[in-house]
Each structure stands twice: as C-alpha cells, then as structure tokens.
C-alpha cells in the first residue's frame, strides 16, 4: 500500500504541529509528568520512563544505570551508555560536554537506513548511579520537537528515589541545550 503525497504531507504537518492541551500523568511507578494530551507513557519504575508522541517519532526518556563511582563519567556517557539502550545502533557522537565530574551533556545521531534519529542527553551521577534525561526524535524533527521534549523532562516529579531536578542540572551546566543541532554538528564537525 502506498500513501499519497497529500497523506504524507498531512502526517508530516501533524508531527511538526505544537502539541495540544497538556495533562498531568500520575504513574504507579512513582512519578508524575506534565505531557501533551495523547502522548504515551511507558514505565517499569521511576528510573525507566519513556514518554512518546503518538506516531513514535519523538520521545522524552529517563534512564538510570549503575556506574563505577570512580569511572570517568564523560567517557562512560560517550562510550558505554549507548550500548545500554536496547535497539540503539549506529551511534555517532556529535558532542560531549563535561560540566563537572558528575554532570555531562551529550548529543548523538543513531539509526539505520530505515530510521535516522538524534538524541540529546543530560546525565547526572550520584555515587554508583547515573540518571540520564534524554530528548530523542527523528533527526529531521528534533529542532521542532526539542521545546516540547524539554517541557516534558522539566515537568517530571519523582515521589521516591534521588531528587534529580532536570532544570536545575541543566542550569548548572550553563550551556545551551541545543548542542549538536547546528549544521556543522550534523555534518560531523565540532
């Protein structure tokens, strides 16, 4: 079955349109989130959250991972973290910025011939645990989706677990979120 150019254009417009009304999602896994109405929430616990738009081309993720307390955190985000995400392949780091020994921001491309994605990560380490706040979307849509994904990540509230505050950690880094979005970065230049 082939789709018409009009149907394809309509689907693209729906993806790039700003989300409709926002709702508060309270999850049994121990967190709440402010999300656009119609977006899906999947969570096995407060450290494994995926909030995705209905067509699946954008998602805000929270991941927790164990890490050796003495490991170089920036190197771990760059080399080890991508391998912990199921289905993530063909990763190409665009930028990794250490904002201190326990705070890292990164941007990377991923995908295959079928799907090309880009992700932005703010990673925070406390002891032997890392929390990764991820905004990911189809590469061509990330710039448009980023404001919505950031609002979702900023609206997360945890009932248990570490008191990671996404917005505060982002401000501590003192750098713009949109690393890796520039045309130079998308060509692999830094």
MARBA-3410 file (N, C-alpha, C, O; in Angstrom, 1 decimal):
190
0.8,-1.2,0.0,0.0,0.0,0.0,0.9,1.2,0.0,1.8,1.3,0.8 ~ 0.6,2.2,-0.9,1.4,3.4,-0.9,0.5,4.5,-0.5,-0.7,4.5,-0.6 ~ 1.2,5.5,0.1,0.4,6.7,0.6,0.5,7.8,-0.4,1.5,7.9,-1.1 ~ -0.5,8.6,-0.5,-0.5,9.7,-1.4,0.4,10.8,-0.9,0.7,10.9,0.3 ~ 0.9,11.7,-1.8,1.7,12.8,-1.3,0.9,13.7,-0.3,1.5,14.2,0.7
-0.4,13.8,-0.5,-1.2,14.6,0.4,-1.2,14.0,1.8,-1.2,14.7,2.8 ~ -1.4,12.6,1.9,-1.4,11.9,3.2,0.0,12.0,3.8,0.0,12.2,5.1 ~ 1.0,12.0,3.1,2.4,12.1,3.6,2.6,13.5,4.2,3.1,13.6,5.3 ~ 2.2,14.5,3.5,2.3,15.9,3.9,1.4,16.1,5.2,1.9,16.8,6.1 ~ 0.2,15.5,5.2,-0.6,15.7,6.4,0.0,15.0,7.6,0.0,15.6,8.7
0.6,13.9,7.5,1.3,13.2,8.6,2.5,14.0,9.1,2.7,14.2,10.3 ~ 3.2,14.6,8.1,4.4,15.5,8.5,3.9,16.7,9.2,4.5,17.1,10.2 ~ 2.8,17.3,8.8,2.3,18.5,9.4,1.8,18.2,10.8,2.0,19.0,11.8 ~ 1.2,17.0,11.0,0.8,16.6,12.3,1.9,16.4,13.3,1.8,16.8,14.5 ~ 3.1,15.9,12.8,4.2,15.7,13.6,4.9,17.1,14.0,5.4,17.2,15.1
4.9,18.1,13.1,5.5,19.3,13.4,4.6,20.3,14.1,5.1,21.3,14.6 ~ 3.3,20.0,14.2,2.4,21.0,14.9,2.7,20.9,16.4,3.0,19.9,16.9 ~ 2.5,22.1,17.1,2.7,22.1,18.5,1.7,21.2,19.1,0.6,21.0,18.6 ~ 2.0,20.6,20.3,1.1,19.6,20.9,-0.2,20.4,21.4,-0.1,21.6,21.6 ~ -1.2,19.6,21.5,-2.5,20.2,22.0,-2.4,20.5,23.5,-1.3,20.8,24.0
-3.5,20.3,24.2,-3.5,20.6,25.6,-2.6,19.7,26.4,-2.4,18.5,26.0 ~ -2.1,20.2,27.5,-1.2,19.4,28.4,-2.0,18.8,29.5,-2.9,19.5,30.0 ~ -1.6,17.6,30.0,-2.3,17.0,31.1,-1.3,16.5,32.1,-0.1,16.3,31.7 ~ -1.7,16.3,33.3,-0.8,15.7,34.3,-1.0,14.2,34.4,-2.1,13.7,34.5 ~ 0.1,13.4,34.2,0.0,12.0,34.3,0.6,11.6,35.6,1.8,11.9,35.9
-0.1,10.9,36.4,0.4,10.3,37.7,0.6,8.8,37.5,-0.4,8.1,37.2 ~ 1.8,8.3,37.7,2.1,7.0,37.3,2.3,6.1,38.6,2.9,6.6,39.6 ~ 1.8,4.9,38.6,2.0,4.0,39.7,3.5,3.6,39.9,3.8,3.1,41.0 ~ 4.4,3.9,39.0,5.8,3.7,39.1,6.5,4.7,40.0,7.7,4.5,40.3 ~ 5.7,5.7,40.5,6.3,6.6,41.4,6.8,8.0,40.9,7.7,8.6,41.4
6.1,8.4,39.8,6.4,9.7,39.3,5.2,10.3,38.7,4.2,9.7,38.4 ~ 5.3,11.6,38.4,4.2,12.3,37.7,4.9,13.1,36.6,6.1,13.5,36.7 ~ 4.2,13.4,35.5,4.7,14.2,34.4,3.6,15.0,33.8,2.5,14.6,33.8 ~ 4.0,16.2,33.3,3.2,17.0,32.5,3.4,16.7,31.1,4.6,16.8,30.6 ~ 2.4,16.2,30.3,2.6,15.7,29.0,1.6,16.2,28.0,0.5,16.6,28.5
1.9,16.3,26.8,0.8,16.7,25.8,-0.2,15.6,25.8,0.1,14.4,25.8 ~ -1.5,16.0,25.7,-2.6,15.0,25.6,-2.4,14.1,24.4,-2.0,14.6,23.3 ~ -2.6,12.8,24.6,-2.4,11.8,23.6,-1.1,11.1,23.5,-0.9,10.1,22.9 ~ -0.1,11.7,24.2,1.2,11.1,24.2,1.2,9.8,25.1,0.4,9.8,26.1 ~ 2.0,8.8,24.8,2.0,7.6,25.6,3.1,7.6,26.6,4.2,8.1,26.4
2.8,7.0,27.8,3.8,6.8,28.9,4.0,5.3,29.1,3.0,4.6,29.3 ~ 5.3,4.9,29.1,5.6,3.5,29.5,6.7,3.6,30.5,7.7,4.4,30.4 ~ 6.5,2.9,31.6,7.4,2.9,32.7,7.4,1.6,33.5,6.3,1.2,33.9 ~ 8.5,1.0,33.8,8.6,-0.1,34.6,8.9,0.3,36.1,8.5,-0.4,37.0 ~ 9.6,1.5,36.2,9.8,2.1,37.5,10.2,3.5,37.3,10.4,3.9,36.1
10.5,4.3,38.3,10.8,5.7,38.1,12.1,5.9,37.4,12.4,7.1,37.0 ~ 12.9,4.9,37.3,14.2,5.1,36.6,14.2,4.5,35.2,15.3,4.3,34.5 ~ 13.0,4.2,34.6,12.9,3.6,33.3,11.6,4.1,32.7,10.6,3.4,32.7 ~ 11.7,5.4,32.2,10.5,6.1,31.7,10.6,6.4,30.2,11.7,6.9,29.8 ~ 9.6,6.2,29.4,9.6,6.7,28.0,8.2,7.3,27.8,7.2,6.7,28.0
8.3,8.6,27.4,7.1,9.3,27.1,7.2,9.7,25.6,8.0,10.5,25.2 ~ 6.3,9.1,24.8,6.5,9.3,23.3,5.2,9.9,22.7,4.1,9.7,23.1 ~ 5.5,10.6,21.6,4.3,11.1,20.8,3.6,10.0,20.1,4.2,8.9,19.9 ~ 2.4,10.2,19.7,1.5,9.1,19.2,2.1,8.3,18.0,1.9,7.1,17.8 ~ 2.8,9.1,17.1,3.4,8.4,15.9,4.7,7.8,16.2,5.3,7.1,15.3
5.3,8.0,17.3,6.6,7.4,17.7,7.8,8.0,17.2,8.9,7.4,17.2 ~ 7.7,9.2,16.7,8.9,9.9,16.1,9.7,10.8,17.1,10.7,11.4,16.7 ~ 9.2,10.9,18.3,9.8,11.7,19.3,9.5,11.1,20.7,8.4,10.6,21.0 ~ 10.5,11.2,21.6,10.3,10.7,23.0,11.2,11.4,24.0,12.3,11.8,23.7 ~ 10.7,11.6,25.2,11.4,12.0,26.3,11.7,10.8,27.2,10.7,10.1,27.5
12.9,10.5,27.6,13.2,9.3,28.3,14.0,9.7,29.6,14.7,10.7,29.7 ~ 13.8,8.9,30.7,14.6,8.9,31.9,15.1,7.5,32.0,14.3,6.5,32.0 ~ 16.4,7.4,32.2,17.1,6.1,32.3,18.0,6.2,33.5,18.7,7.2,33.7 ~ 18.0,5.2,34.3,19.0,5.1,35.4,19.9,3.9,35.1,19.4,2.8,34.6 ~ 21.2,4.0,35.4,22.2,3.0,35.1,23.1,3.0,36.3,23.4,4.0,36.9
23.7,1.8,36.5,24.8,1.7,37.5,26.1,2.0,36.8,26.3,1.7,35.7 ~ 27.0,2.7,37.6,28.3,3.0,37.0,29.3,3.0,38.2,28.9,3.4,39.3 ~ 30.5,2.6,37.9,31.5,2.6,39.0,31.7,4.0,39.4,31.9,4.9,38.6 ~ 31.7,4.3,40.7,31.9,5.7,41.2,33.1,6.3,40.8,33.2,7.6,40.7 ~ 34.2,5.6,40.5,35.4,6.2,40.1,35.6,6.2,38.6,36.7,6.7,38.1
34.6,5.8,37.8,34.7,5.9,36.3,34.7,7.3,35.8,34.0,8.2,36.4 ~ 35.4,7.5,34.7,35.3,8.8,34.1,33.9,9.0,33.5,33.6,8.3,32.5 ~ 33.1,9.8,34.1,31.7,9.9,33.7,31.5,10.4,32.3,30.6,9.8,31.5 ~ 32.2,11.3,31.8,32.1,11.8,30.5,32.4,10.7,29.5,31.7,10.5,28.5 ~ 33.5,9.9,29.7,33.8,8.8,28.9,32.8,7.8,28.9,32.4,7.2,27.9
32.2,7.5,30.1,31.1,6.5,30.2,29.9,6.9,29.4,29.3,6.0,28.7 ~ 29.5,8.2,29.4,28.3,8.6,28.6,28.7,8.4,27.2,27.8,8.0,26.4 ~ 29.9,8.8,26.7,30.2,8.7,25.3,30.4,7.2,24.8,29.9,6.9,23.8 ~ 31.0,6.4,25.6,31.3,5.0,25.1,30.4,3.9,25.6,30.0,3.0,24.8 ~ 30.0,4.0,26.9,29.2,2.9,27.4,27.7,3.1,27.4,27.0,2.1,27.2
27.2,4.3,27.7,25.8,4.5,27.8,25.0,4.0,26.5,24.0,3.2,26.7 ~ 25.4,4.4,25.3,24.6,4.0,24.1,24.4,2.4,24.1,23.3,2.0,23.6 ~ 25.4,1.7,24.5,25.2,0.2,24.5,24.2,-0.3,25.4,23.8,-1.5,25.3 ~ 23.8,0.5,26.4,22.8,0.0,27.4,21.4,0.2,26.9,20.4,-0.2,27.5 ~ 21.2,0.9,25.8,19.8,1.2,25.3,19.5,0.1,24.2,20.1,0.0,23.2
18.5,-0.7,24.5,18.1,-1.8,23.5,17.7,-1.1,22.2,16.9,-0.1,22.2 ~ 18.1,-1.7,21.2,17.7,-1.2,19.8,18.5,0.0,19.3,18.3,0.4,18.2 ~ 19.3,0.6,20.1,20.1,1.7,19.7,21.3,1.2,19.0,22.2,0.5,19.6 ~ 21.5,1.6,17.7,22.6,1.2,17.0,23.1,2.3,16.0,22.5,3.3,15.8 ~ 24.3,2.0,15.5,24.9,3.0,14.6,25.0,4.4,15.2,24.6,5.4,14.6
25.5,4.4,16.5,25.6,5.7,17.2,26.9,6.5,16.8,27.9,5.9,16.6 ~ 26.7,7.8,16.5,27.7,8.7,16.2,27.6,9.9,17.1,26.7,10.7,17.0 ~ 28.6,10.0,18.0,28.6,11.1,19.0,28.8,12.4,18.2,29.7,12.5,17.4 ~ 28.0,13.4,18.5,28.2,14.8,17.9,29.0,15.7,18.9,29.8,16.5,18.5 ~ 28.7,15.5,20.2,29.3,16.4,21.2,29.1,15.8,22.5,28.1,15.2,22.8
30.1,16.0,23.4,30.1,15.5,24.8,30.7,16.7,25.6,31.9,17.0,25.3 ~ 30.0,17.2,26.5,30.5,18.3,27.3,30.4,18.0,28.8,29.3,17.8,29.3 ~ 31.5,17.9,29.5,31.5,17.6,30.9,31.4,18.9,31.6,32.2,19.9,31.4 ~ 30.4,19.0,32.5,30.1,20.3,33.2,30.6,20.1,34.7,30.2,20.8,35.5 ~ 31.4,19.1,34.9,31.9,18.7,36.2,32.1,17.2,36.2,31.7,16.6,35.2
32.6,16.7,37.3,32.8,15.2,37.3,31.5,14.4,37.3,31.6,13.2,37.0 ~ 30.4,15.0,37.7,29.1,14.2,37.8,28.0,14.8,37.0,26.8,14.5,37.2 ~ 28.3,15.6,36.0,27.3,16.2,35.1,27.8,16.3,33.7,28.8,17.0,33.5 ~ 27.1,15.7,32.8,27.6,15.6,31.4,26.4,15.9,30.5,25.3,15.4,30.7 ~ 26.7,16.6,29.4,25.7,16.8,28.3,26.2,16.2,27.0,27.4,16.4,26.8
25.4,15.6,26.3,25.8,14.9,25.0,24.8,15.0,24.0,23.6,15.2,24.3 ~ 25.2,14.9,22.7,24.3,14.8,21.6,24.9,13.7,20.7,26.1,13.7,20.4 ~ 24.0,12.9,20.1,24.4,11.9,19.2,23.3,11.5,18.2,22.2,11.7,18.4 ~ 23.8,11.1,17.0,22.9,10.5,16.0,22.9,9.0,16.2,23.8,8.4,16.7 ~ 21.8,8.4,15.7,21.7,7.0,15.8,20.7,6.5,14.7,20.0,7.4,14.1
20.7,5.3,14.4,19.7,4.8,13.4,20.3,3.8,12.4,21.4,3.3,12.5 ~ 19.4,3.6,11.4,19.7,2.7,10.3,19.3,3.4,9.0,19.0,4.6,9.0 ~ 19.2,2.6,7.9,18.7,3.1,6.7,17.2,3.4,6.8,16.7,4.2,6.0 ~ 16.5,2.8,7.7,15.1,3.0,7.9,14.7,4.2,8.7,13.8,4.9,8.4 ~ 15.5,4.4,9.8,15.2,5.5,10.7,16.4,6.2,11.2,17.4,5.5,11.6
16.4,7.5,11.1,17.6,8.3,11.5,17.1,9.2,12.6,16.2,10.0,12.5 ~ 17.8,9.0,13.8,17.4,9.8,15.0,18.5,10.6,15.5,19.7,10.4,15.2 ~ 18.2,11.5,16.4,19.2,12.3,17.1,18.7,12.4,18.6,17.5,12.6,18.8 ~ 19.6,12.3,19.5,19.3,12.4,20.9,20.2,13.4,21.6,21.3,13.6,21.3 ~ 19.6,14.1,22.6,20.3,15.0,23.5,20.1,14.4,24.9,19.0,14.0,25.3
21.2,14.4,25.6,21.2,13.8,27.0,21.8,14.8,28.0,22.8,15.4,27.7 ~ 21.2,14.8,29.2,21.8,15.4,30.3,21.9,14.3,31.3,21.0,13.6,31.7 ~ 23.2,14.0,31.7,23.5,12.8,32.6,24.0,13.3,33.9,24.9,14.2,34.0 ~ 23.5,12.8,35.0,23.8,13.2,36.3,24.2,11.9,37.1,23.6,10.9,37.0 ~ 25.4,12.0,37.8,25.8,10.8,38.6,25.8,11.2,40.1,26.2,12.3,40.5
25.3,10.2,40.8,25.3,10.3,42.3,25.7,9.0,42.8,25.0,8.0,42.7 ~ 27.0,8.9,43.3,27.5,7.6,43.7,27.7,6.7,42.6,28.4,7.0,41.6 ~ 27.1,5.5,42.7,27.2,4.5,41.7,26.0,4.4,40.7,25.8,3.5,40.0 ~ 25.2,5.5,40.7,24.0,5.5,39.9,24.0,6.8,39.0,24.3,7.9,39.5 ~ 23.7,6.6,37.7,23.6,7.7,36.8,22.1,7.8,36.4,21.5,6.8,36.1
21.7,9.0,36.3,20.3,9.3,35.7,20.6,10.1,34.4,21.3,11.0,34.3 ~ 19.9,9.6,33.4,20.1,10.2,32.0,18.7,10.7,31.6,17.7,9.9,31.5 ~ 18.6,12.0,31.3,17.4,12.6,30.8,17.7,12.8,29.3,18.6,13.5,28.9 ~ 16.8,12.2,28.5,17.1,12.1,27.1,15.9,12.7,26.3,14.7,12.3,26.5 ~ 16.2,13.5,25.3,15.2,14.0,24.4,15.7,13.5,23.0,16.8,13.7,22.5
14.8,12.6,22.4,15.2,12.0,21.1,14.0,12.1,20.1,12.8,12.1,20.5 ~ 14.4,12.3,18.9,13.4,12.4,17.8,14.1,12.0,16.5,15.3,11.9,16.4 ~ 13.2,11.9,15.5,13.7,11.7,14.1,14.6,12.9,13.9,14.3,14.0,14.2 ~ 15.7,12.7,13.2,16.7,13.7,13.0,16.2,15.0,12.4,16.5,16.1,12.8 ~ 15.3,14.8,11.4,14.8,16.0,10.7,13.8,16.7,11.6,13.4,17.9,11.3
13.3,16.2,12.7,12.3,16.8,13.5,12.8,17.3,14.9,12.0,18.0,15.6 ~ 14.0,17.0,15.2,14.5,17.3,16.6,14.4,18.8,16.9,14.0,19.1,18.0 ~ 14.8,19.6,16.0,14.8,21.1,16.3,13.3,21.5,16.7,13.1,22.3,17.6 ~ 12.3,21.0,15.9,10.9,21.4,16.2,10.4,20.7,17.5,9.6,21.3,18.2 ~ 10.9,19.5,17.8,10.4,18.7,18.9,11.0,19.1,20.2,10.5,18.9,21.3
12.2,19.6,20.2,13.0,19.9,21.4,12.3,20.7,22.4,12.3,20.3,23.6 ~ 11.6,21.8,22.1,10.9,22.5,23.2,9.9,21.7,23.9,9.8,21.8,25.2 ~ 9.1,20.9,23.2,8.1,20.0,23.9,8.8,19.0,24.7,8.4,18.7,25.9 ~ 9.9,18.3,24.2,10.6,17.3,25.0,11.2,17.9,26.2,11.2,17.3,27.3 ~ 11.7,19.1,26.1,12.3,19.7,27.3,11.3,20.1,28.4,11.5,19.9,29.6
10.1,20.5,27.9,9.0,20.8,28.9,8.6,19.5,29.6,8.3,19.5,30.8 ~ 8.5,18.4,28.9,8.2,17.1,29.5,9.2,16.7,30.5,8.9,16.4,31.7 ~ 10.5,16.8,30.2,11.6,16.4,31.1,11.6,17.3,32.3,11.8,16.9,33.4 ~ 11.3,18.6,32.1,11.3,19.6,33.2,10.1,19.4,34.1,10.1,19.8,35.3 ~ 9.0,18.8,33.6,7.8,18.6,34.3,7.7,17.3,35.1,6.8,17.1,35.8
8.8,16.5,35.0,8.8,15.2,35.8,9.0,15.5,37.2,9.8,16.3,37.6 ~ 8.2,14.8,38.1,8.4,14.9,39.5,8.4,13.4,40.0,7.6,12.6,39.7 ~ 9.4,13.2,40.9,9.6,11.8,41.4,9.2,11.7,42.9,9.5,12.6,43.7 ~ 8.3,10.7,43.2,7.9,10.5,44.6,8.9,9.8,45.4,9.0,10.0,46.6 ~ 9.8,9.0,44.8,10.8,8.3,45.5,12.1,8.4,44.7,12.1,9.0,43.6
13.2,7.9,45.2,14.4,7.9,44.5,15.1,9.2,44.7,14.7,10.1,45.4 ~ 16.3,9.4,44.0,17.1,10.6,44.2,16.3,11.8,43.7,15.4,11.7,42.9 ~ 16.6,12.9,44.3,15.9,14.2,44.0,16.5,14.9,42.8,16.8,16.1,42.8 ~ 16.7,14.2,41.7,17.3,14.8,40.5,16.3,15.8,40.0,15.1,15.5,39.8 ~ 16.8,17.0,39.7,16.0,18.1,39.2,16.6,18.4,37.8,17.6,19.1,37.7
15.9,18.1,36.8,16.4,18.3,35.4,16.8,19.7,35.1,17.9,20.0,34.7 ~ 15.8,20.6,35.4,16.0,22.0,35.1,17.3,22.6,35.8,18.1,23.3,35.3 ~ 17.4,22.3,37.1,18.5,22.8,37.9,19.8,22.2,37.4,20.8,23.0,37.3 ~ 19.9,21.0,37.0,21.1,20.4,36.5,21.4,21.0,35.1,22.6,21.2,34.9 ~ 20.4,21.3,34.3,20.7,21.9,33.0,21.3,23.3,33.2,22.2,23.7,32.5
20.8,24.1,34.2,21.3,25.4,34.5,22.7,25.3,35.1,23.6,26.2,34.8 ~ 23.0,24.3,35.8,24.4,24.1,36.4,25.4,24.0,35.3,26.5,24.4,35.4 ~ 25.0,23.4,34.2,25.9,23.2,33.1,26.2,24.5,32.4,27.3,24.6,31.8 ~ 25.3,25.4,32.4,25.5,26.7,31.9,25.7,26.8,30.4,26.3,27.8,29.9 ~ 25.3,25.8,29.7,25.5,25.7,28.2,24.1,25.6,27.6,23.2,25.0,28.2
24.0,26.0,26.3,22.7,25.8,25.6,22.4,24.3,25.4,23.3,23.5,25.2 ~ 21.1,24.0,25.5,20.7,22.6,25.3,20.9,22.1,23.9,21.2,20.9,23.7 ~ 20.9,23.0,22.9,20.9,22.6,21.5,22.2,22.2,21.0,22.5,22.5,19.8 ~ 23.1,21.6,21.8,24.4,21.2,21.2,24.1,20.1,20.2,23.2,19.3,20.3 ~ 24.9,20.1,19.1,24.7,19.1,18.1,23.6,19.3,17.2,23.3,18.5,16.3
22.9,20.5,17.2,21.8,20.8,16.3,22.3,21.6,15.1,21.6,21.7,14.1 ~ 23.4,22.3,15.3,23.9,23.2,14.2,24.2,22.4,13.0,24.5,21.2,13.0 ~ 24.2,23.0,11.8,24.5,22.4,10.5,25.9,21.8,10.6,26.2,20.7,10.0 ~ 26.9,22.5,11.3,28.2,22.0,11.3,28.2,20.7,12.1,28.9,19.7,11.7 ~ 27.5,20.6,13.2,27.5,19.4,14.0,26.8,18.2,13.2,27.3,17.1,13.3
25.8,18.5,12.5,25.1,17.5,11.7,26.0,16.9,10.6,25.8,15.8,10.1 ~ 27.0,17.7,10.2,28.0,17.2,9.2,29.2,16.5,9.9,30.1,16.1,9.3 ~ 29.2,16.5,11.3,30.2,15.8,12.0,31.3,16.7,12.4,32.4,16.3,12.9 ~ 31.2,18.0,12.2,32.2,19.0,12.6,31.9,19.6,14.0,30.7,19.7,14.3 ~ 32.9,19.9,14.7,32.7,20.5,16.1,33.4,21.8,16.2,33.3,22.4,17.2
END
